[in-house]
Amino acid sequence: MRCALLALLALVLAPLFVPAAAPLAAAAVAEKSWAAAINVAGRQRMLSQKMFKEMLLVHHQVDPDTHRTAVTATIALFADSHRRLVAGDPEQDIPAAPTPEVAAALAAIDAPWAAFRDGLTAPGATDPTRLAALAAQNEALLSAVAAMVETYEQAQKAAMGTATGKVINWAGRQRMLSQRMAKEALLIAAGADAAAATGRLAKARALFASSHTALSQGSAEAGIPAPAEAPVVRQFAKVGDLWTAYQGLLDRVVAGDSAARSELAEASVRLLSETNRATTLLEAGTR
C-alpha cells in the first residue's frame, strides 16, 4: 500500500511538461475532436476549483479523511488531463495541441500549477494562516486555465466556423462555477480572504445564472443556440432545479451555519455531476 501511494504521489508531483506529438493542422481536426478537447480543457477549470474546495472541507473537518484522499485524486486527474491535451490521446479523440497559440496557452499553465500544487500538498496546507496565500495561487491557476480554454474555443471557431466550441465551453464552465461557488463560501466561512471571496462568489453566482439561461433557452446576443435535443432540454431543467436549492445552501454557509457545510459538500457534487452530464450530452451531439 505504501509503495502504491508513493508511486501515485510521484505521478502527481511530476512536472507537467511532456513532448507533444506532431500536431494536426487545425483545419484537419474533426468537429468531434475539437469538442472532446474543449470538454477536457474546460474540465481543468473545474478541477482547479474542486481540489481547493476539497482541501477547505478538510480544514472545516467535514469528513476530512475522504476529502484529503479526494484532493490527491483530483490533483492526479488534473496532471494526467494536461498531459493528454499537450501530447494528444487518440483513444479519447483528443488531438495534440492543434495550433501554436493553444500550445503556448497550455505551457503557460505549468508555473501557476506547480506553485498551487506544491502549496496544496505541503504540510500544514489547511492552516488558517496559509489559506489566503493558497487562494491567491488558486486564482492565478484558474486564470491561466481559463485563458487556455478560450484559446481552444477561438481556434475551433477559426477552423470550423461553428458555435460548437462556445456552447461546450459555456456548458463546461458551469461545472467550474459549481465548485468555485462552494470554494468561495467555504473560504468566507473560514475567515480567509473573506472580502475578496465575497466578491468572487457574487460574480460566480451571477455568471452561473446568466449562463444557465443562455444555455437552456438560447441567446442570440451570446451566439448560443437553444438546445434542440429533448435529453439536453431535460438535463438543463434538472440543473435548474438543483441550482435553486444550491443558492440557499450557499447563503447558509456564508452566514456561518456549520451544519450547512456538510450539506454543501454533497450538493456541490450533485450539481457538478448534473452540469457535467449536460456538457457530455452536448459533446455527444457532435459525434
KASUL-V703602 format. One record per pair of residues at least 12 apart in sequence whose C-alpha atoms are under 6 Angstrom apart, sorted by the first residue. I is the first residue (numbers start at 0). J is the second residue. If there is no record, write none. Layout:
{{I & J} {I & J}}
//
This chain:
{{11 & 75} {19 & 85} {19 & 86} {20 & 86} {20 & 95} {22 & 95} {22 & 96} {22 & 97} {23 & 97} {25 & 97} {25 & 158} {26 & 158} {31 & 285} {31 & 286} {32 & 92} {32 & 93} {34 & 282} {35 & 93} {36 & 93} {40 & 148} {41 & 148} {41 & 171} {44 & 144} {44 & 175} {45 & 174} {45 & 175} {48 & 178} {48 & 179} {49 & 178} {50 & 70} {50 & 73} {52 & 182} {53 & 66} {53 & 70} {58 & 125} {101 & 150} {104 & 147} {108 & 143} {111 & 140} {112 & 140} {115 & 136} {131 & 191} {131 & 192} {152 & 164} {170 & 278} {171 & 278} {174 & 271} {174 & 274} {177 & 271} {180 & 200} {183 & 196} {183 & 200} {184 & 253} {188 & 253} {188 & 255} {215 & 235} {234 & 277}}
//
